[in-house]
Amino acid sequence: MDYQALLERIHGELASRLGEGQVASYIPELARVAPDRFGIALRTPDGGLYTVGDAEEKFSVQSISKLFTLTLAMRLVGDELWARCGREPSGTSFNSLVQLESEGGIPRNPFINAGALVVSDLILSRLDDAKASVLEFVRELAGSDDIHFDEAVAASEAAHGHRNAAMAHFMKSFGNLENPADRVLDAYFHHCSLSMSCVQVANAGLFLANGGLHPTTGEAVVSVNQKKYLNSMMVTCGTYDAVGEFAYRVGLPAKSGVGGGIVATMPRTFSVCVWSPGLDKQGNSVLGALALERLTTYSAQSIF
Ligand code: DON
């Protein structure tokens, strides 16, 4: 498969549409990003790297971090997580509060904000310096030390993250947070603020397309079963209340973020990250989803 030619074709086709969608503005710091940015990086387990556009430019990974923190939590506590968090699509927006009350403070899945707050709480309880450990883990996955929290983004979200604060305190009232809500929120906002390029995110997701093994060291990041769980969770919950449409159009396990990034994996074949800041109303990148749809359609490669 000539991935470079494929990415260039897609980039060319979408060039006239750069800037489509709405850049996230509910976290003011995110609204500063130029809407016409667009990049793709595709990595293959044998070391291949194919890029177009702004693939080396850093962006705010936001909810893509939920994939990395879930992976770390699975390593730390395994199936214990599922006593405190479900694994069904929510059918509601990623920051919705409505299900939490009727479902006793147990979030539907780890990829909505409430679920990621529980995951952040688990990590906080088990690691001495949890924020530093998450950063270290993501750097190891990506094979790059040039990955940092963006303190301005974390502070901007802390100042405006009233819904997340409501969720955290609500879950605390149900006994589903072990740590003080403010500590959990601080950890969560920092995870979301990670600043990475498409190349770094594609690297970090490659273990999911490589049998759970780190592509460079060959060590198991997660077990083969956990790799299955993570990919399944991406298919069913990775793009919020657009998962059905996304699975139909793209047909790959994927995780999106309101920074405009989407990471997707094709088992045994590739990991890809697309970035374009303009979002649809569910919070997924408009051109990112379109680029992935074209990638799987033109290459005839999808999990289905
Ligand atoms: O908690 C929030 O609202 C953001 N830090 C992350 C949301 C996000 O990326 C959801 N994605 N589509």
Boltz pocket constraint, residues with backbone or C-beta under 6 A from the ligand:
constraints:
  - pocket:
      binder: B
      contacts: [[A, 61], [A, 62], [A, 63], [A, 64], [A, 94], [A, 95], [A, 113], [A, 157], [A, 164], [A, 188], [A, 189], [A, 192], [A, 240], [A, 256], [A, 257], [A, 258], [A, 259], [A, 282], [A, 283], [A, 284]]
      max_distance: 6.0
